[in-house]
């Protein structure tokens, strides 16, 4: 019996360590998989879905295991020392900038939850709307915070920090090798051959930004004494060659600049903390990498760009920076720095009124500057402000991470982000001072500190012009946590000089209260994480799997039954609803052309029903709103007058939601002519016409205005408007329609010659 009790006690002692190991390994596995996993082949998975799935499931498991481990540890501490003092919140933070950085990020998440609660669409702010732009909703932010906290608190040993470094180097090397293969025409997994490689990422910027974080870590790890052999130096040089070539083939200016800044930061750190011989060794390894990358870049391949995109990107950096003052962003500025500047300027205009696409209470409007529009709401407010847009392109990201936080979480979230970043960098500065002064000698970890700091610094620079997503944000938060872990480890080796304070008696949690709180938290987290995993992540993944394994038609498209099954499992996913609605609508058009009126109407109504259900969750999404407008318009065209009011409402709604897009406004004006709302049509047409100075000609608006004037009996003004439409684009569709309208006018006036002229001009 005594032996059984001893064995049981030993197992109970071992359980916290088992949970500790599980937490660390799951975190490392999650960080390794996120950049590499993606839907293989041509499926209907959003490209970032599996990355987000791994992040959520991995960090949910970590949260549950970590909390239950904490329960066991606190309980054991209570048994061993029942009279111990409780947890003192302010004593824990003390004068440590590292701990204040942790506290700041935790408070930032709480502020984000409040922002989501105040959001026009709280469900979307919490769960997100686009898997390809993951990283800015509450669910993603919580998972990223867990990564930061786990690394900050659990990776305080050299072994674990080195494991994190190897995970970054290994995953980045694999991703770079895959990207290089894409450049040279070999991609059996996704068959994506583009001028700028994206590797296992959904975006070329995320790919190169991730690889850029790995470059300084790869250089720094070669400084280890155990890896000082020449064969290892050559190996690391070859790894760097793959990393450099991957970044080059991505041709992304932001990551190139960020990566260069990270390498420069690394060498400054080496010069401060290591010997000249090690500095030269780092330069040698880097030089080998550069030479190897040059060889790869100029290898002949039939489908490669031979590095031309990379050369163009690098050569344009200087000119774009020097031409900032002369950049014209009065119209669509396109990509690169001009596009970024226009995007930032329009984004900042949001902060002037914090406008959202719905009426709000005075209290909510007053809270907007403090807590923002809400996570994921940027995409809905951006079309309401800023410069008129020539193209119908919509951005879900301002290409600047701090700006994204400012708009989504207001000045509170923005301030907490800045304070967290400053505190993390301040922690690095303090650690460097301690290492340089000799107060602490930890050559086993000083290279890790400068490596992770350099990678993080480069990423911070890149994020000012990049599109941060889950694929690269996960490792960014891990590096931030690693810097905190190292700084805390170094800080624990020295006595901090500061004013002596009496132990605070405020905000003290007794051991009993602490234990009860952690148990309650563990129970709630277990239930909540399990519910979220099943009801959200697994359910949505099952929808994608239903499509992946669905039967295919002769032309390779997905059989209707498979798409219906997938859409029912995840009706909130736009891509599934839109695909199914498109099938119904196309079928309706085909049945109408065949004269099968009833079948056409039923198919059109089926499409409308799907879209209306989707609208209940996301009432401002552009594609679904456009599809609803087009469906109602088609039904009216087929003689179903009961949809006239809906058609009017839909097009007025489009014009209001996308008031800075003259192409959409012009289309809405034309539609309102058909509903008989001529005054409204003229009003919208004039709005589009007023944007011509900043964009280009909009003959469709002039045509709509001309027809509306005909209906109002303003013949002379109608002729002028229709003539202008023809002059704006003589060979366009609007010109043909305008010729027809002018032929009608002149025929009514008895001017046969002019009528025949325009009739002839309208003929193909």
C-alpha positions, 0 to 999 in steps of 0.5 A, a space after each residue: 500500500 505504501 509503495 502504491 502511494 509513493 508511485 501515485 505521489 511521484 506521478 502527481 509530481 511528474 504531471 506538471 512537468 509532462 504538461 510543461 513539455 506538452 505546452 512547449 512542444 505544441 507551441 514549437 510545432 504550431 510555429 513550424 507548421 503555420 508558415 508551411 501548411 496550405 491547401 494542396 492543389 486547386 481546392 476551394 480552401 481560402 489559402 490562409 485557412 489551414 494556417 489559422 486552423 493550426 494557430 487556433 487549435 494549437 493555442 487552444 490546447 496550450 491554453 488549456 494545458 497551461 492553466 491546468 498545469 498552473 492549477 496543479 502547481 498552485 495546489 502543490 504550493 498550498 500543500 507545501 506552504 499553506 501560510 505563504 503570502 498571496 500573489 501581489 499584482 503590483 509587486 509582480 510588475 515592480 520596476 521591470 519593463 519586461 513585465 510591464 510589456 507583458 501587462 501592456 499586451 494583455 491589457 491591449 487584448 482586453 481593450 480589443 475585446 471591448 472594441 469588438 463589443 462596440 463594433 458595428 458587427 461584433 461577430 465579425 470583429 471576434 471571428 474575422 471575415 477573411 481567412 486570407 487576411 487573418 491576424 486582426 480579429 479577437 480570436 486570432 489576437 488571443 491566439 497570438 498573445 498566447 504564443 507571446 506569453 508561452 515563449 516569454 514564460 516557458 522559454 527561459 532556458 538556452 535549450 528551448 530558445 535554441 529550439 525556437 531558433 531552429 524552428 524559425 531557420 528550418 521553416 524559413 529554409 523549407 519555404 525559401 527552397 519551395 519558393 525558389 522551385 516555383 521561380 524555376 517552374 516546379 510547383 507540384 503542390 499548388 501549380 502557381 507560377 507567378 513573376 513574384 514567388 509566394 512559396 507556401 504563403 498566400 502573399 509574396 510580402 508575407 513570404 519574404 517578411 518571414 524569411 527576413 526574420 530568419 536571416 539574422 538568426 541564421 547568421 547568429 547561430 553560426 557564432 556558437 562554439 560548437 558550430 565553429 567548424 568550417 563545414 558548419 560555416 559553409 552549411 550556414 552559408 548555403 542556408 543563407 543563400 536559399 534565404 537570400 534567393 527566396 527574398 530576391 525572387 519575392 521582389 518585395 521592397 518592404 521585406 528587403 529593407 526590413 531584412 537589411 535593417 535586421 542584418 545591420 542590427 545583428 552586426 551592431 549587436 555582434 560588435 557590441 557583445 562578441 569578439 572581432 573574430 566572431 564578427 568576421 566569421 559572421 561576415 564570412 558566412 553572410 558573404 558565402 550566402 550572398 555569393 550562393 544567392 547570386 549563383 541561384 539568381 542567375 541560373 538559367 530556367 525557361 520559366 524563371 524571371 532570372 532575378 529581373 523582378 528583384 533587380 527592379 524592386 531594389 533599383 526602385 527603392 531609392 527613386 520611390 523614396 527620393 520622389 516622395 514629395 512629387 508623388 501624385 496620389 490624386 487618383 489611384 496611385 497603384 502599388 509601391 510607395 505611391 499606393 502606400 502613401 495614398 492608402 495611409 492618407 485615406 486611412 487617416 481620414 477615417 480618424 477624422 469622423 470614425 464613420 461606419 456604414 450604419 447609424 449609431 448611438 451618440 455613446 458609441 460615436 463618442 467611444 470610437 476615437 478611444 476604441 476604434 471601429 472594431 477589429 476587421 471593420 477597416 474594410 467597411 469604413 475605408 470606402 466611405 472616405 478618402 480619394 475617389 477610386 478609379 478601379 474597383 479594388 478594395 483593400 482590407 489592410 492599410 499596409 501599415 500594422 500600427 495604422 491597422 491597430 489604430 483604426 480597429 482599436 482606437 487610440 487606446 489600442 494604438 497607445 498600448 501597441 506603441 508602449 508594448 513595443 517601446 517596453 520590449 525594445 527598452 528591455 533589450 537595451 537594459 539587457 545589452 547594458 548588463 551584458 556589456 558591463 560584465 554584470 552578467 556573463 551569459 555567452 550561451 544566450 547573448 547571441 540569441 538575444 541579438 539574433 532575435 532582437 535583430 529579426 524582430 527589429 527587421 520585422 517592425 521596420 517591414 510592418 510599416 509598409 507590409 501586410 501582417 497576417 497570421 503566417 508571419 505574425 505568429 513568429 513575430 509574437 514568438 520573437 517578442 516573447 523570446 526577447 522578454 524571456 531572455 531579458 528576464 533571464 538576464 535580469 534574474 542574474 543581477 540585483 536591481 538597484 532601486 528605491 526600497 518599497 514596502 510590500 504592497 498590501 493592495 490587490 493581493 490575491 490569497 493562495 486560496 483565492 488564487 487557486 479558485 480563480 485559476 481553477 475557474 479559469 481552467 474550467 472556463 477555458 476548457 469549455 470555451 476552447 472546446 466549443 470554439 474549436 468544434 463550432 467554428 474551426 472544425 465546422 469550417 474546415 469540414 466545409 472545405 473538406 466537403 468540397 475537396 472530396 466532392 465529386 467533379 463534373 466532366 469539366 472538373 468543376 465541383 458537383 452541385 451537391 458537394 457545394 450545397 453540403 459545404 455551404 450548409 456547413 459554413 453559410 457565413 463563408 462568403 466564398 461558398 455562398 457566392 459560388 453557390 449563388 452564382 451557379 443558381 443565377 447562371 442557371 436562371 439566365 440559361 432557363 430564361 434564354 430557353 423560355 422556361 420562365 418559371 424555372 428561371 424565376 425559381 433559380 433566381 429566387 434561390 440565389 437571392 435567398 442564399 444572399 439574403 441569409 448571408 447578408 444577416 451576418 455581413 450586410 456590408 460586403 461588396 460582392 454579396 451586395 452587388 449580387 443582390 442588386 443584380 438579382 433584383 434588377 434581373 427579376 424586374 427585367 423579367 417583369 416581376 414588378 414586386 421587386 422594383 422597390 428592392 431594386 431601388 433600395 439595393 442600388 441606393 445602398 451600393 452607392 452609399 456604401 461605396 460612395 468613393 467609387 464612381 464606377 459603382 455610383 454610375 451603375 447605380 444611377 443607370 439602375 435607378 433610371 429603370 426604376 423610374 427614379 429619375 431625380 435620384 439617378 441624376 443626383 448619383 450621376 452628378 456625384 460620379 461626374 464630379 469625381 472625373 477630375 480626380 479619376 477619369 471619364 465616366 460615360 456611363 454616368 453621363 448616359 444615365 443622366 441623359 436618359 433621366 433627363 429624357 424621362 423628365 422632358 428636359 430634351 436639350 439638357 439630355 442631348 448635351 449629356 448624351 453627347 458628352 457621354 459619346 465624347 468621353 468614350 466614342 467606342 464604348 458601350 455607353 456611346 452606343 447606348 447614347 447614340 440610340 437615345 439620341 436617335 430616339 430624341 431626334 425621331 420624336 422631334 422629326 429630325 430624320 437626318 439626325 435620327 438616322 445618323 445616330 441609329 447608324 452610329 449605334 449599329 455594330 
